[in-house]
Amino acid sequence: MSSGETRPSLLLRLRDPADSAAWAEFDRTYRDLILGYCRRRGLQWGDAEDVRQKVMLNLAKATQRSFAYRPERGRFRNYLARAVQNAIHQHFSRPNRGTERLATEMSSILADPKEDQNDLLWEQEWIRHHFRLAMAKVKVHFDLRSVQIFEALLDGSTTEAVAHEFGLTTQAVHKVKQRIRKRMEAWIARQVEAEDRP
């Protein structure tokens, strides 16, 4: 998202069907979240992509009917979760779906969207979504070597192994990790705060 723009302000821009930049920004921001959640629910890639497109289509229709996001009615993440769960249900409720999608396990997909498991999957994917956004900022704001050190630690390498690989002391590796981690925590906190700000 552009700097300073909150999700609700982006939603307001979506009301203008000619604002292709807003639609592209929304898709770019939430594509991986929607696809990741669908995959965790058991959908195949083709089905997950169909659901993502259905969410976009449903949102486009809603914005044409004077849609207005109202934070007092709930959090944006819950609104988007419901939109995705509804699109999954619509996708698998269509008549004549065709046999190419039959390999997706229907019982796990059509489970009640209010089930704790689906809510947990959405929350886990929402956390991953914010982590991905923050990691993208890390790659822009930190030097390549620091990013490589941090990624090596995320991939499970020990501090000692990373220090040896990069010719650093373990204390220097800890400092890189702490500096990036502190910035990520701040970025994620701002992202979460901004998601429902009017």
CYANA upper distance limits for C-alpha pairs under 8 A (distance plus 0.5 A):
  1 MET  CA      5 GLU  CA      7.00
  1 MET  CA      6 THR  CA      8.39
  1 MET  CA     25 GLU  CA      6.81
  1 MET  CA     26 PHE  CA      8.39
  1 MET  CA     29 THR  CA      7.26
  5 GLU  CA      9 SER  CA      6.79
  5 GLU  CA     10 LEU  CA      7.30
  6 THR  CA     10 LEU  CA      6.84
  6 THR  CA    194 ALA  CA      5.88
  6 THR  CA    195 GLU  CA      6.53
  6 THR  CA    196 ASP  CA      8.10
  6 THR  CA    197 ARG  CA      7.10
  6 THR  CA    198 PRO  CA      8.22
  7 ARG  CA     11 LEU  CA      6.63
  7 ARG  CA     76 PHE  CA      8.44
  7 ARG  CA    194 ALA  CA      7.46
  7 ARG  CA    195 GLU  CA      5.73
  7 ARG  CA    196 ASP  CA      7.37
  7 ARG  CA    197 ARG  CA      8.14
  8 PRO  CA     12 LEU  CA      6.79
  8 PRO  CA     69 TYR  CA      7.07
  8 PRO  CA    195 GLU  CA      7.62
  8 PRO  CA    196 ASP  CA      7.09
  8 PRO  CA    197 ARG  CA      7.24
  8 PRO  CA    198 PRO  CA      6.40
  9 SER  CA     13 ARG  CA      6.91
  9 SER  CA    198 PRO  CA      7.73
 10 LEU  CA     14 LEU  CA      6.85
 10 LEU  CA     22 ALA  CA      6.96
 10 LEU  CA     26 PHE  CA      7.93
 11 LEU  CA     15 ARG  CA      7.42
 11 LEU  CA     68 ALA  CA      8.44
 11 LEU  CA     69 TYR  CA      7.75
 12 LEU  CA     16 ASP  CA      8.41
 12 LEU  CA     68 ALA  CA      7.83
 13 ARG  CA     19 ASP  CA      7.39
 13 ARG  CA     22 ALA  CA      6.61
 14 LEU  CA     19 ASP  CA      7.25
 14 LEU  CA     22 ALA  CA      6.38
 14 LEU  CA     23 TRP  CA      6.81
 14 LEU  CA     60 ALA  CA      8.01
 14 LEU  CA     63 THR  CA      7.20
 15 ARG  CA     60 ALA  CA      8.25
 15 ARG  CA     63 THR  CA      5.35
 15 ARG  CA     64 GLN  CA      6.91
 15 ARG  CA     66 SER  CA      8.12
 15 ARG  CA     67 PHE  CA      8.01
 17 PRO  CA     60 ALA  CA      8.16
 19 ASP  CA     23 TRP  CA      7.28
 20 SER  CA     24 ALA  CA      6.55
 21 ALA  CA     25 GLU  CA      6.51
 22 ALA  CA     26 PHE  CA      6.60
 23 TRP  CA     27 ASP  CA      6.64
 24 ALA  CA     28 ARG  CA      6.46
 25 GLU  CA     29 THR  CA      6.44
 26 PHE  CA     30 TYR  CA      6.56
 26 PHE  CA     31 ARG  CA      8.45
 27 ASP  CA     31 ARG  CA      5.69
 27 ASP  CA     56 MET  CA      8.31
 28 ARG  CA     32 ASP  CA      8.40
 30 TYR  CA     34 ILE  CA      6.64
 30 TYR  CA    129 HIS  CA      8.46
 31 ARG  CA     35 LEU  CA      6.59
 31 ARG  CA     52 ARG  CA      7.58
 32 ASP  CA     36 GLY  CA      6.17
 32 ASP  CA    129 HIS  CA      7.71
 33 LEU  CA     37 TYR  CA      6.61
 33 LEU  CA    125 GLU  CA      6.75
 33 LEU  CA    126 TRP  CA      7.09
 33 LEU  CA    128 ARG  CA      8.29
 33 LEU  CA    129 HIS  CA      6.02
 34 ILE  CA     38 CYS  CA      6.71
 34 ILE  CA     48 ALA  CA      8.39
 34 ILE  CA     52 ARG  CA      6.68
 34 ILE  CA     84 VAL  CA      7.46
 35 LEU  CA     39 ARG  CA      6.64
 35 LEU  CA     45 TRP  CA      8.42
 35 LEU  CA     48 ALA  CA      6.05
 35 LEU  CA     49 GLU  CA      7.13
 35 LEU  CA     52 ARG  CA      7.11
 36 GLY  CA     40 ARG  CA      6.67
 36 GLY  CA    125 GLU  CA      7.08
 37 TYR  CA     41 ARG  CA      6.70
 37 TYR  CA    121 LEU  CA      7.28
 37 TYR  CA    122 TRP  CA      6.61
 37 TYR  CA    125 GLU  CA      6.34
 38 CYS  CA     42 GLY  CA      7.04
 38 CYS  CA     43 LEU  CA      6.03
 38 CYS  CA     48 ALA  CA      5.83
 38 CYS  CA     51 VAL  CA      8.31
 38 CYS  CA     88 ILE  CA      8.39
 39 ARG  CA     43 LEU  CA      5.39
 39 ARG  CA     44 GLN  CA      6.88
 39 ARG  CA     45 TRP  CA      7.50
 39 ARG  CA     48 ALA  CA      6.97
 40 ARG  CA    121 LEU  CA      7.43
 41 ARG  CA    108 SER  CA      7.37
 41 ARG  CA    109 ILE  CA      6.59
 41 ARG  CA    118 ASN  CA      7.95
 41 ARG  CA    121 LEU  CA      8.03
 42 GLY  CA    104 THR  CA      7.16
 42 GLY  CA    105 GLU  CA      7.11
 42 GLY  CA    108 SER  CA      7.36
 42 GLY  CA    109 ILE  CA      7.05
 43 LEU  CA     47 ASP  CA      6.28
 43 LEU  CA     48 ALA  CA      6.19
 43 LEU  CA    104 THR  CA      6.10
 43 LEU  CA    105 GLU  CA      7.93
 43 LEU  CA    109 ILE  CA      7.69
 44 GLN  CA     48 ALA  CA      6.55
 44 GLN  CA    101 ARG  CA      8.39
 44 GLN  CA    103 ALA  CA      8.45
 44 GLN  CA    104 THR  CA      6.49
 45 TRP  CA     49 GLU  CA      6.63
 46 GLY  CA     50 ASP  CA      6.74
 46 GLY  CA    101 ARG  CA      8.47
 47 ASP  CA     51 VAL  CA      6.71
 47 ASP  CA    101 ARG  CA      7.52
 48 ALA  CA     52 ARG  CA      6.72
 49 GLU  CA     53 GLN  CA      6.75
 50 ASP  CA     54 LYS  CA      6.65
 50 ASP  CA     91 HIS  CA      8.13
 51 VAL  CA     55 VAL  CA      6.67
 51 VAL  CA     84 VAL  CA      7.73
 51 VAL  CA     87 ALA  CA      6.17
 51 VAL  CA     88 ILE  CA      6.34
 51 VAL  CA     91 HIS  CA      7.05
 52 ARG  CA     56 MET  CA      6.92
 52 ARG  CA     84 VAL  CA      8.05
 52 ARG  CA     87 ALA  CA      8.45
 53 GLN  CA     57 LEU  CA      6.63
 54 LYS  CA     58 ASN  CA      6.44
 54 LYS  CA     87 ALA  CA      6.45
 54 LYS  CA     91 HIS  CA      8.45
 55 VAL  CA     59 LEU  CA      6.55
 55 VAL  CA     83 ALA  CA      6.84
 55 VAL  CA     84 VAL  CA      6.54
 55 VAL  CA     87 ALA  CA      6.42
 56 MET  CA     60 ALA  CA      6.61
 57 LEU  CA     61 LYS  CA      6.72
 58 ASN  CA     62 ALA  CA      6.60
 59 LEU  CA     63 THR  CA      6.60
 60 ALA  CA     64 GLN  CA      6.93
 61 LYS  CA     65 ARG  CA      7.12
 62 ALA  CA     66 SER  CA      7.48
 62 ALA  CA     67 PHE  CA      5.81
 63 THR  CA     67 PHE  CA      5.03
 63 THR  CA     68 ALA  CA      7.99
 70 ARG  CA     74 GLY  CA      7.78
 70 ARG  CA    198 PRO  CA      8.35
 71 PRO  CA     75 ARG  CA      6.43
 71 PRO  CA     76 PHE  CA      7.68
 71 PRO  CA    196 ASP  CA      6.48
 71 PRO  CA    197 ARG  CA      7.83
 71 PRO  CA    198 PRO  CA      7.36
 74 GLY  CA     78 ASN  CA      7.31
 74 GLY  CA     79 TYR  CA      7.60
 75 ARG  CA     79 TYR  CA      6.95
 75 ARG  CA    195 GLU  CA      8.43
 75 ARG  CA    196 ASP  CA      6.39
 76 PHE  CA     80 LEU  CA      6.64
 76 PHE  CA    195 GLU  CA      6.79
 76 PHE  CA    196 ASP  CA      6.07
 77 ARG  CA     81 ALA  CA      6.51
 77 ARG  CA    126 TRP  CA      8.25
 77 ARG  CA    195 GLU  CA      8.14
 78 ASN  CA     82 ARG  CA      6.60
 79 TYR  CA     83 ALA  CA      6.72
 80 LEU  CA     84 VAL  CA      6.66
 81 ALA  CA     85 GLN  CA      6.58
 81 ALA  CA    122 TRP  CA      7.28
 82 ARG  CA     86 ASN  CA      6.45
 83 ALA  CA     87 ALA  CA      6.67
 84 VAL  CA     88 ILE  CA      6.71
 85 GLN  CA     89 HIS  CA      6.78
 85 GLN  CA    113 PRO  CA      6.71
 86 ASN  CA     90 GLN  CA      6.57
 87 ALA  CA     91 HIS  CA      6.41
 88 ILE  CA     92 PHE  CA      6.89
 88 ILE  CA    109 ILE  CA      7.89
 88 ILE  CA    110 LEU  CA      8.24
 89 HIS  CA     93 SER  CA      6.49
 89 HIS  CA    109 ILE  CA      8.23
 89 HIS  CA    110 LEU  CA      6.68
 90 GLN  CA     94 ARG  CA      6.76
 92 PHE  CA     97 ARG  CA      7.99
 92 PHE  CA    106 MET  CA      8.37
 92 PHE  CA    110 LEU  CA      7.96
 97 ARG  CA    101 ARG  CA      7.95
 98 GLY  CA    102 LEU  CA      8.19
102 LEU  CA    106 MET  CA      8.41
105 GLU  CA    109 ILE  CA      7.12
106 MET  CA    110 LEU  CA      6.52
107 SER  CA    111 ALA  CA      6.75
111 ALA  CA    115 GLU  CA      8.00
113 PRO  CA    118 ASN  CA      6.60
113 PRO  CA    119 ASP  CA      8.06
114 LYS  CA    118 ASN  CA      7.42
114 LYS  CA    119 ASP  CA      7.35
115 GLU  CA    119 ASP  CA      6.98
116 ASP  CA    120 LEU  CA      6.50
117 GLN  CA    121 LEU  CA      6.64
118 ASN  CA    122 TRP  CA      6.66
119 ASP  CA    123 GLU  CA      6.69
120 LEU  CA    124 GLN  CA      6.59
121 LEU  CA    125 GLU  CA      6.61
122 TRP  CA    126 TRP  CA      6.48
123 GLU  CA    127 ILE  CA      6.71
124 GLN  CA    128 ARG  CA      6.84
125 GLU  CA    129 HIS  CA      6.53
126 TRP  CA    130 HIS  CA      6.88
127 ILE  CA    131 PHE  CA      6.68
128 ARG  CA    132 ARG  CA      6.56
129 HIS  CA    133 LEU  CA      6.85
130 HIS  CA    134 ALA  CA      6.66
130 HIS  CA    188 ILE  CA      6.57
130 HIS  CA    191 GLN  CA      7.72
130 HIS  CA    192 VAL  CA      8.37
131 PHE  CA    135 MET  CA      6.52
131 PHE  CA    184 MET  CA      8.42
131 PHE  CA    188 ILE  CA      7.62
132 ARG  CA    136 ALA  CA      6.71
133 LEU  CA    137 LYS  CA      7.13
134 ALA  CA    138 VAL  CA      6.79
134 ALA  CA    184 MET  CA      6.14
134 ALA  CA    187 TRP  CA      6.64
134 ALA  CA    188 ILE  CA      6.79
135 MET  CA    139 LYS  CA      6.84
135 MET  CA    184 MET  CA      7.84
136 ALA  CA    140 VAL  CA      7.15
137 LYS  CA    141 HIS  CA      6.54
138 VAL  CA    142 PHE  CA      6.14
138 VAL  CA    147 VAL  CA      7.56
138 VAL  CA    180 ILE  CA      7.60
138 VAL  CA    184 MET  CA      7.82
139 LYS  CA    143 ASP  CA      7.93
139 LYS  CA    144 LEU  CA      7.71
139 LYS  CA    147 VAL  CA      6.85
142 PHE  CA    146 SER  CA      6.91
142 PHE  CA    147 VAL  CA      6.95
142 PHE  CA    180 ILE  CA      8.48
143 ASP  CA    147 VAL  CA      6.89
144 LEU  CA    148 GLN  CA      6.62
145 ARG  CA    149 ILE  CA      6.69
146 SER  CA    150 PHE  CA      6.66
146 SER  CA    176 VAL  CA      6.74
147 VAL  CA    151 GLU  CA      6.53
148 GLN  CA    152 ALA  CA      6.54
149 ILE  CA    153 LEU  CA      6.90
149 ILE  CA    162 VAL  CA      7.12
149 ILE  CA    166 PHE  CA      8.24
149 ILE  CA    173 VAL  CA      7.70
149 ILE  CA    176 VAL  CA      7.99
149 ILE  CA    177 LYS  CA      8.22
150 PHE  CA    154 LEU  CA      6.74
150 PHE  CA    176 VAL  CA      7.60
150 PHE  CA    177 LYS  CA      6.27
150 PHE  CA    180 ILE  CA      8.03
151 GLU  CA    155 ASP  CA      6.55
152 ALA  CA    156 GLY  CA      7.12
152 ALA  CA    157 SER  CA      6.16
152 ALA  CA    162 VAL  CA      7.35
153 LEU  CA    157 SER  CA      5.47
153 LEU  CA    158 THR  CA      6.98
153 LEU  CA    159 THR  CA      7.44
153 LEU  CA    162 VAL  CA      7.73
157 SER  CA    161 ALA  CA      6.75
157 SER  CA    162 VAL  CA      6.94
158 THR  CA    162 VAL  CA      6.75
159 THR  CA    163 ALA  CA      6.52
159 THR  CA    170 THR  CA      6.49
159 THR  CA    173 VAL  CA      7.07
159 THR  CA    174 HIS  CA      7.87
160 GLU  CA    164 HIS  CA      6.67
160 GLU  CA    170 THR  CA      6.40
161 ALA  CA    165 GLU  CA      6.59
162 VAL  CA    166 PHE  CA      6.62
162 VAL  CA    168 LEU  CA      8.50
162 VAL  CA    173 VAL  CA      7.77
163 ALA  CA    167 GLY  CA      6.19
163 ALA  CA    168 LEU  CA      5.12
163 ALA  CA    169 THR  CA      5.99
163 ALA  CA    170 THR  CA      5.90
163 ALA  CA    172 ALA  CA      8.29
163 ALA  CA    173 VAL  CA      6.60
164 HIS  CA    168 LEU  CA      6.88
164 HIS  CA    169 THR  CA      8.21
168 LEU  CA    172 ALA  CA      6.64
168 LEU  CA    173 VAL  CA      7.31
169 THR  CA    173 VAL  CA      7.03
170 THR  CA    174 HIS  CA      6.70
171 GLN  CA    175 LYS  CA      6.76
172 ALA  CA    176 VAL  CA      6.87
173 VAL  CA    177 LYS  CA      6.72
174 HIS  CA    178 GLN  CA      6.53
175 LYS  CA    179 ARG  CA      6.46
176 VAL  CA    180 ILE  CA      6.69
177 LYS  CA    181 ARG  CA      6.39
178 GLN  CA    182 LYS  CA      6.39
179 ARG  CA    183 ARG  CA      6.93
180 ILE  CA    184 MET  CA      6.59
181 ARG  CA    185 GLU  CA      6.62
182 LYS  CA    186 ALA  CA      6.89
183 ARG  CA    187 TRP  CA      6.65
184 MET  CA    188 ILE  CA      6.48
185 GLU  CA    189 ALA  CA      6.56
186 ALA  CA    190 ARG  CA      6.76
187 TRP  CA    191 GLN  CA      6.63
188 ILE  CA    192 VAL  CA      6.61
189 ALA  CA    193 GLU  CA      6.60
190 ARG  CA    194 ALA  CA      6.44
191 GLN  CA    195 GLU  CA      6.70
192 VAL  CA    196 ASP  CA      8.25
193 GLU  CA    197 ARG  CA      7.32
